[in-house]
Amino acid sequence: MFNLNKKNLSEMKALQTAVEIYQQPTVWVELISSLIQKKENTQNFIQSICHKHRFVRVIFTGAGTSAFAGDTLVPVLRKYNQKNKCLQFESIPTTDIVSNPMEYLIGHVPTIMVSFARSGNSPESVAAVSLGKEIIQDFYQVIVTCNKDGKLAKNTEDDENSITILTPDKANDQAMAMTSSFTSMIIAAFTVFVDEDICENSMKAVIESGKRLVDTVSNQVDEILEFDFERIIYLGSGILGQLSHEAALKMLELSSGQVVAMHESSLGFRHGPKSILNDKTVVVLFVSQNPHTRKYDLDILREISSDPSKLKVVVLTDKSDAEVEKLADWVIPVSPGNVELSSDFDLALLYVIFAQVFAMKKSLQLGITPDNPSPNGRINRVVQGVTIYDYIN
């Protein structure tokens, strides 16, 4: 896996992380099969809520990577649900809801809270649901979790206003960093709110491309790692701009903070964040397949490639073209020539695999243990040190 054998990965305490990244396309196959079988039940649940209420807020929530899952989904779900006047999609981290509930929860507005949770035991996740039940008169839940034994899943048993969607057990990542759990949860939530035919057609191409990518991407990652960088900035537009937050977090986590990792939108980069550029910077650009959006991505690529510093540029794209090849130091097309991806959501699932592999291999290069990059306990698989206070209205 990733140009390393299992013995090496085990000795370097990277085997769990590597397996969990590599398994993603296979896990997606199992996940999609399970979701299709349950599609009628989930659709009926959502439709029954819309029959009761003309307008429903859908709040995607979680903390850290689980929050970025919602951020990544909201733009694409708004696109696919434009004819559905009932559902209004938003993404609000549990960390904001718990500290400032009255600024985010509206008592008289019917709300579906979609909780993303690998473990289902994070204190903020449990507290956000409790606050929703307390403050919102018509409160519904969709729990998307990798742990059937977590508090969130257990607390919805026999609750007619809630459904729980479980990912395959393999997606319950045991390594510290969330990888297959992230992609599995966003696919699961995507299928809840998007027509079945869109999901099936989209995922077939993504799975085929993903299987190829996990077997080939390390060759380019190893080349990039020959450049001694200390800073990285992930850029993208729309859904891919949201994904850049998760990509940057993976590098920050797995490098144990030794690599300064930032994220920004392609257009927003000029408004201050461009100051990060120096001779020790890698810029990774997630290019959209939307012709309109792509123009802005390529504009920033042209600008960065002409920067006087000795930075390096990596471009991830659906399929390469001559100009991109000329401007970037490395170009990574994520779909084979005969495979057509249908949207930037498809690209997001593949682009994040690159970010995960890149972060893991940089971690190894720095002598860090990816399965637990923070042995001093500064960060943990399930967050610790959080005190939840009683809410007094």
Backbone torsions as a table, in degrees:
resi	resn	phi	psi	omega
1	MET	NA	127.7	173.9
2	PHE	55.6	40.0	178.9
3	ASN	63.7	24.3	176.3
4	LEU	-136.1	144.8	177.3
5	ASN	-89.8	166.3	-174.8
6	LYS	-62.0	-35.0	179.4
7	LYS	-63.1	-46.5	177.8
8	ASN	-60.8	-45.7	-178.9
9	LEU	-62.0	-41.1	179.2
10	SER	-64.6	-44.1	-179.9
11	GLU	-63.3	-33.6	-179.2
12	MET	-89.8	6.5	-179.4
13	LYS	54.5	50.7	179.0
14	ALA	-129.9	3.4	-172.6
15	LEU	-65.3	-43.8	-179.7
16	GLN	-61.1	-47.0	-179.1
17	THR	-61.2	-45.5	-178.7
18	ALA	-62.9	-46.0	179.6
19	VAL	-61.4	-43.0	-176.0
20	GLU	-70.0	-30.0	173.4
21	ILE	-73.4	-47.7	-173.8
22	TYR	-65.0	-33.4	-173.6
23	GLN	-75.7	-7.9	-168.4
24	GLN	-54.7	-51.4	-179.5
25	PRO	-58.7	-36.2	178.3
26	THR	-68.9	-40.7	177.3
27	VAL	-63.4	-37.9	179.7
28	TRP	-61.7	-37.6	178.6
29	VAL	-60.1	-48.1	179.4
30	GLU	-64.0	-41.1	-178.8
31	LEU	-63.5	-48.6	-178.1
32	ILE	-60.8	-41.6	178.4
33	SER	-59.4	-43.9	179.3
34	SER	-66.8	-41.2	-177.2
35	LEU	-67.7	-38.3	179.7
36	ILE	-63.3	-39.3	178.6
37	GLN	-62.8	-31.2	-176.5
38	LYS	-101.2	3.7	-173.4
39	LYS	-58.7	-41.6	-178.3
40	GLU	-61.5	-42.2	179.7
41	ASN	-64.5	-44.0	-178.9
42	THR	-68.4	-39.5	177.7
43	GLN	-62.8	-44.1	179.3
44	ASN	-61.4	-37.7	179.5
45	PHE	-62.9	-48.2	-179.3
46	ILE	-66.8	-43.5	-178.7
47	GLN	-64.3	-36.0	179.2
48	SER	-64.4	-34.2	178.1
49	ILE	-69.9	-42.3	179.7
50	CYS	-68.1	-27.1	175.8
51	HIS	-69.6	-28.8	-179.9
52	LYS	-83.0	-30.5	-171.7
53	HIS	-133.3	138.4	179.3
54	ARG	-73.5	-30.3	-176.8
55	PHE	-135.4	130.9	-179.2
56	VAL	-135.0	126.4	171.4
57	ARG	-76.8	135.9	171.7
58	VAL	-114.9	109.1	-178.0
59	ILE	-103.4	113.7	171.5
60	PHE	-84.3	133.0	-175.0
61	THR	-144.9	156.9	179.8
62	GLY	168.4	-177.8	178.8
63	ALA	-126.3	143.1	-179.7
64	GLY	63.8	-129.9	179.8
65	THR	-55.8	-37.1	179.6
66	SER	-66.1	-30.4	174.5
67	ALA	-71.5	-39.1	-178.9
68	PHE	-68.6	-23.6	174.1
69	ALA	-59.3	-46.6	178.1
70	GLY	-66.2	-42.7	178.3
71	ASP	-56.9	-40.9	-177.8
72	THR	-70.0	-35.2	-175.6
73	LEU	-78.5	-36.1	-169.9
74	VAL	-54.5	-47.9	-178.9
75	PRO	-59.8	-41.4	-177.0
76	VAL	-73.4	-34.3	178.6
77	LEU	-71.3	-34.0	174.2
78	ARG	-62.7	-39.1	179.3
79	LYS	-63.5	-46.6	-174.8
80	TYR	-81.0	-10.1	-177.5
81	ASN	-116.9	26.4	-177.0
82	GLN	-63.4	-27.5	179.7
83	LYS	-84.3	-12.8	180.0
84	ASN	-91.1	102.5	-176.3
85	LYS	-78.9	-8.1	-176.1
86	CYS	-78.5	-45.3	-169.0
87	LEU	-95.1	130.4	175.6
88	GLN	-120.1	115.3	-172.6
89	PHE	-91.0	136.0	176.7
90	GLU	-141.4	158.9	173.9
91	SER	-126.7	120.2	-178.6
92	ILE	-134.1	119.2	-179.5
93	PRO	-61.4	147.3	174.5
94	THR	-58.6	-31.7	-178.1
95	THR	-65.3	-26.6	174.4
96	ASP	-82.9	-41.8	-179.1
97	ILE	-61.3	-43.8	-175.5
98	VAL	-68.0	-40.5	-177.7
99	SER	-81.1	-28.7	-175.8
100	ASN	-137.1	61.2	-172.6
101	PRO	-60.0	-37.9	-175.4
102	MET	-73.7	-13.2	176.6
103	GLU	-86.9	-13.5	-174.7
104	TYR	-123.8	-27.4	-178.1
105	LEU	-103.7	131.0	-177.4
106	ILE	-113.8	114.6	-171.1
107	GLY	-57.4	-39.7	-173.3
108	HIS	-91.4	0.3	-178.5
109	VAL	-102.1	117.8	177.6
110	PRO	-53.9	136.4	-171.8
111	THR	-139.6	134.4	167.6
112	ILE	-103.9	117.5	175.7
113	MET	-95.6	117.3	178.3
114	VAL	-99.7	106.9	-176.1
115	SER	-96.4	123.1	172.7
116	PHE	-95.5	131.1	-176.7
117	ALA	-158.3	119.1	173.8
118	ARG	-66.5	-55.3	-177.8
119	SER	-88.6	-30.6	-174.3
120	GLY	74.5	12.8	-177.1
121	ASN	-120.5	1.2	-179.8
122	SER	-62.2	134.0	-175.3
123	PRO	-58.8	-36.8	-179.8
124	GLU	-68.2	-35.5	179.9
125	SER	-64.2	-45.8	179.5
126	VAL	-65.7	-41.1	-178.5
127	ALA	-68.4	-37.3	179.8
128	ALA	-62.0	-41.0	177.3
129	VAL	-64.7	-42.9	179.0
130	SER	-60.1	-41.5	178.5
131	LEU	-66.7	-39.2	177.2
132	GLY	-59.7	-45.2	178.9
133	LYS	-63.5	-36.3	-176.4
134	GLU	-75.4	-38.0	-170.5
135	ILE	-95.6	-37.1	-171.3
136	ILE	-94.9	127.9	-176.1
137	GLN	-67.3	-46.7	179.4
138	ASP	-111.6	92.4	-171.1
139	PHE	-115.1	128.8	180.0
140	TYR	-128.7	157.9	-178.2
141	GLN	-133.5	142.3	162.8
142	VAL	-122.8	114.5	178.3
143	ILE	-97.4	121.1	175.8
144	VAL	-112.5	108.7	-171.4
145	THR	-142.4	159.5	178.3
146	CYS	-100.6	0.2	-173.4
147	ASN	-129.3	105.3	-178.8
148	LYS	-67.0	-18.4	-178.8
149	ASP	-99.2	4.8	179.4
150	GLY	-72.5	163.3	-177.9
151	LYS	-61.3	-40.4	-178.3
152	LEU	-62.1	-44.5	179.4
153	ALA	-66.9	-44.4	-178.5
154	LYS	-63.9	-37.5	-175.7
155	ASN	-72.3	-13.2	179.7
156	THR	-97.6	-2.5	179.5
157	GLU	-60.4	131.8	179.2
158	ASP	65.9	19.4	176.4
159	ASP	-102.1	110.0	-175.3
160	GLU	-69.8	-14.2	178.4
161	ASN	-95.4	13.3	-177.5
162	SER	-139.7	148.9	168.4
163	ILE	-132.2	150.8	177.7
164	THR	-119.2	130.7	177.5
165	ILE	-112.7	118.2	-178.0
166	LEU	-99.7	135.8	171.2
167	THR	-80.9	167.4	172.9
168	PRO	-57.3	150.6	-177.9
169	ASP	-55.7	-34.4	-178.4
170	LYS	-61.9	-24.7	-178.4
171	ALA	-77.9	-6.1	176.3
172	ASN	-81.2	75.7	-173.6
173	ASP	-49.6	132.9	177.2
174	GLN	-94.4	-21.3	173.4
175	ALA	-68.6	164.2	-176.9
176	MET	-64.3	-47.4	-175.6
177	ALA	-78.9	139.1	177.3
178	MET	-80.3	125.9	179.0
179	THR	-129.8	-78.3	179.6
180	SER	-67.2	-26.0	176.2
181	SER	-64.2	-40.2	-179.3
182	PHE	-62.4	-54.4	-176.8
183	THR	-67.1	-36.1	-180.0
184	SER	-65.8	-40.5	-178.5
185	MET	-69.1	-37.6	-179.8
186	ILE	-72.6	-32.8	174.5
187	ILE	-64.4	-43.6	-179.4
188	ALA	-60.1	-47.0	-179.4
189	ALA	-67.8	-36.3	177.9
190	PHE	-57.4	-44.0	-177.3
191	THR	-68.9	-25.1	179.2
192	VAL	-65.1	-38.0	-170.1
193	PHE	-110.8	6.2	-178.3
194	VAL	-126.7	145.9	-178.2
195	ASP	-56.8	146.8	-174.6
196	GLU	-59.6	-40.8	-176.6
197	ASP	-66.0	-35.4	176.6
198	ILE	-63.0	-45.4	-178.6
199	CYS	-61.4	-49.5	-176.0
200	GLU	-63.5	-48.2	-178.0
201	ASN	-64.1	-40.4	-179.5
202	SER	-65.4	-47.8	-171.1
203	MET	-71.4	-28.6	178.3
204	LYS	-58.6	-47.1	-179.4
205	ALA	-68.7	-38.5	-179.7
206	VAL	-64.4	-43.8	-179.0
207	ILE	-63.4	-44.2	178.7
208	GLU	-61.3	-44.9	179.2
209	SER	-66.4	-38.1	-179.5
210	GLY	-64.3	-40.8	179.3
211	LYS	-61.8	-38.8	177.7
212	ARG	-69.6	-41.6	-174.2
213	LEU	-64.3	-44.3	-177.8
214	VAL	-64.6	-22.2	179.4
215	ASP	-88.4	-16.4	-173.1
216	THR	-119.5	-23.1	-168.9
217	VAL	-65.1	-27.0	-177.3
218	SER	-63.6	-28.1	179.3
219	ASN	-60.5	-44.8	179.0
220	GLN	-74.7	-37.5	177.4
221	VAL	-58.7	-43.5	-179.7
222	ASP	-63.2	-35.3	176.1
223	GLU	-66.1	-45.1	-179.3
224	ILE	-61.3	-37.2	-177.4
225	LEU	-69.2	-9.6	173.4
226	GLU	-71.2	-18.2	174.4
227	PHE	-85.7	125.9	-177.1
228	ASP	-82.5	96.8	-178.0
229	PHE	-112.6	152.4	178.7
230	GLU	-120.8	-11.7	-179.2
231	ARG	-133.4	148.2	175.1
232	ILE	-142.9	140.7	176.6
233	ILE	-129.6	124.9	175.8
234	TYR	-98.0	131.2	-179.2
235	LEU	-124.9	149.8	175.8
236	GLY	-175.0	173.0	-179.0
237	SER	-123.4	146.6	178.1
238	GLY	61.5	-130.9	-179.7
239	ILE	-58.5	-33.9	-178.8
240	LEU	-75.7	-26.7	171.5
241	GLY	-67.3	-38.2	175.9
242	GLN	-67.2	-41.1	178.6
243	LEU	-60.8	-30.3	-177.8
244	SER	-60.0	-26.0	177.8
245	HIS	-64.9	-46.4	178.0
246	GLU	-64.8	-41.0	179.4
247	ALA	-60.4	-43.8	179.3
248	ALA	-65.9	-39.7	179.7
249	LEU	-62.1	-39.1	179.6
250	LYS	-58.7	-44.6	179.7
251	MET	-66.5	-41.3	179.9
252	LEU	-62.8	-46.2	-179.4
253	GLU	-64.2	-52.2	-171.3
254	LEU	-76.8	-18.9	173.0
255	SER	-91.0	3.9	-178.1
256	SER	53.2	37.1	176.3
257	GLY	80.7	1.2	-179.2
258	GLN	-73.9	-24.1	173.5
259	VAL	-104.8	124.3	176.0
260	VAL	-75.0	117.4	-174.2
261	ALA	-118.4	126.6	179.2
262	MET	-126.0	166.7	175.9
263	HIS	-141.9	152.6	178.5
264	GLU	-165.6	163.1	173.9
265	SER	-78.2	158.3	-179.3
266	SER	-59.2	-43.4	178.5
267	LEU	-75.7	-35.0	-177.0
268	GLY	-71.5	-17.8	-174.6
269	PHE	-60.8	-32.3	-178.6
270	ARG	-70.8	-19.5	-172.0
271	HIS	-89.7	51.3	176.5
272	GLY	113.6	-51.1	-176.5
273	PRO	-60.3	-18.9	179.3
274	LYS	-60.9	-14.7	178.6
275	SER	-61.6	-17.4	-178.2
276	ILE	-68.9	-20.0	-172.3
277	LEU	-66.6	130.2	171.3
278	ASN	-155.9	-169.9	-176.0
279	ASP	-68.5	-12.5	-176.2
280	LYS	-112.6	28.5	-175.1
281	THR	-112.0	138.5	167.6
282	VAL	-110.0	129.4	173.5
283	VAL	-106.1	125.3	176.8
284	VAL	-112.6	120.5	-177.7
285	LEU	-109.2	121.5	173.7
286	PHE	-89.8	105.9	-174.7
287	VAL	-88.6	133.3	178.7
288	SER	-75.4	154.2	173.0
289	GLN	-93.8	-7.8	176.3
290	ASN	-70.8	122.9	-174.2
291	PRO	-56.5	-39.0	179.7
292	HIS	-67.4	-50.3	-178.0
293	THR	-64.5	-38.7	-177.4
294	ARG	-57.8	-32.5	179.0
295	LYS	-58.8	-41.3	-179.9
296	TYR	-71.3	-37.2	176.9
297	ASP	-62.7	-43.1	-178.5
298	LEU	-71.7	-29.5	175.1
299	ASP	-60.9	-46.6	-179.2
300	ILE	-70.2	-30.6	175.4
301	LEU	-62.5	-45.4	179.1
302	ARG	-60.4	-41.6	-177.8
303	GLU	-67.1	-46.0	-177.7
304	ILE	-68.0	-37.9	-177.8
305	SER	-66.2	-20.0	178.1
306	SER	-96.4	5.5	179.4
307	ASP	-63.0	139.5	-176.7
308	PRO	-69.9	-15.5	-179.9
309	SER	-73.7	173.5	-178.3
310	LYS	-96.1	28.8	178.9
311	LEU	-62.7	166.5	176.9
312	LYS	-120.9	148.4	-177.0
313	VAL	-121.8	128.8	175.3
314	VAL	-114.9	129.7	179.2
315	VAL	-117.7	126.5	170.0
316	LEU	-103.2	132.3	-175.0
317	THR	-147.9	162.6	176.6
318	ASP	-61.6	-64.9	175.8
319	LYS	-134.6	140.9	-174.1
320	SER	-73.3	163.2	171.1
321	ASP	-141.2	169.3	-171.4
322	ALA	-61.8	-41.2	-177.6
323	GLU	-66.3	-43.2	179.0
324	VAL	-61.2	-43.1	179.0
325	GLU	-59.7	-36.4	-178.5
326	LYS	-73.1	-36.2	-172.7
327	LEU	-86.1	-31.6	-173.5
328	ALA	-96.3	154.9	174.5
329	ASP	-77.8	-35.2	175.6
330	TRP	-138.2	136.6	176.2
331	VAL	-121.4	129.9	-179.2
332	ILE	-121.4	95.1	173.3
333	PRO	-74.9	131.1	-171.0
334	VAL	-97.5	-6.6	178.9
335	SER	-123.9	137.2	177.0
336	PRO	-60.2	161.6	-174.8
337	GLY	-57.9	-30.5	-176.7
338	ASN	-95.5	4.8	-178.3
339	VAL	-109.1	130.9	179.4
340	GLU	-111.1	119.8	175.8
341	LEU	-89.3	144.2	-167.6
342	SER	-95.5	-16.8	-174.4
343	SER	-161.6	171.1	175.5
344	ASP	-68.8	-20.4	173.5
345	PHE	-63.8	-42.3	176.3
346	ASP	-59.4	-45.9	-179.9
347	LEU	-62.0	-38.6	-178.1
348	ALA	-58.6	-42.1	-179.1
349	LEU	-63.6	-29.7	-179.6
350	LEU	-88.8	-41.0	-180.0
351	TYR	-59.9	-37.8	-176.7
352	VAL	-68.7	-25.8	175.3
353	ILE	-62.1	-43.7	175.5
354	PHE	-56.6	-48.4	-177.7
355	ALA	-60.3	-38.8	179.9
356	GLN	-66.7	-46.7	-179.9
357	VAL	-65.1	-43.4	179.6
358	PHE	-58.8	-45.5	-179.5
359	ALA	-65.7	-42.8	-179.7
360	MET	-62.5	-44.4	-176.0
361	LYS	-75.0	-29.3	172.6
362	LYS	-67.2	-38.8	176.8
363	SER	-57.7	-46.9	178.7
364	LEU	-63.8	-40.5	179.0
365	GLN	-60.8	-34.1	-179.5
366	LEU	-83.0	-2.3	-179.6
367	GLY	80.4	21.9	-179.6
368	ILE	-97.8	156.4	179.1
369	THR	-98.3	104.9	-174.0
370	PRO	-58.4	-34.5	-178.7
371	ASP	-63.1	-29.5	174.7
372	ASN	-146.7	81.7	-175.7
373	PRO	-73.9	-2.8	-178.8
374	SER	-130.4	66.2	-177.3
375	PRO	-63.9	-16.2	177.1
376	ASN	-79.9	-2.0	176.2
377	GLY	83.1	12.1	179.9
378	ARG	-61.6	-41.5	170.8
379	ILE	-126.8	156.1	-173.3
380	ASN	-136.7	162.0	179.3
381	ARG	-60.4	-45.9	170.9
382	VAL	-112.5	124.2	-171.6
383	VAL	-55.7	142.6	179.2
384	GLN	-125.2	162.6	175.3
385	GLY	87.6	9.7	-178.2
386	VAL	-93.9	128.1	172.7
387	THR	-103.8	126.3	177.6
388	ILE	-101.0	124.2	-178.1
389	TYR	-100.4	149.1	176.9
390	ASP	-61.7	138.2	177.7
391	TYR	-89.7	127.8	178.3
392	ILE	-118.5	112.6	-178.3
393	ASN	-78.8	NA	NA
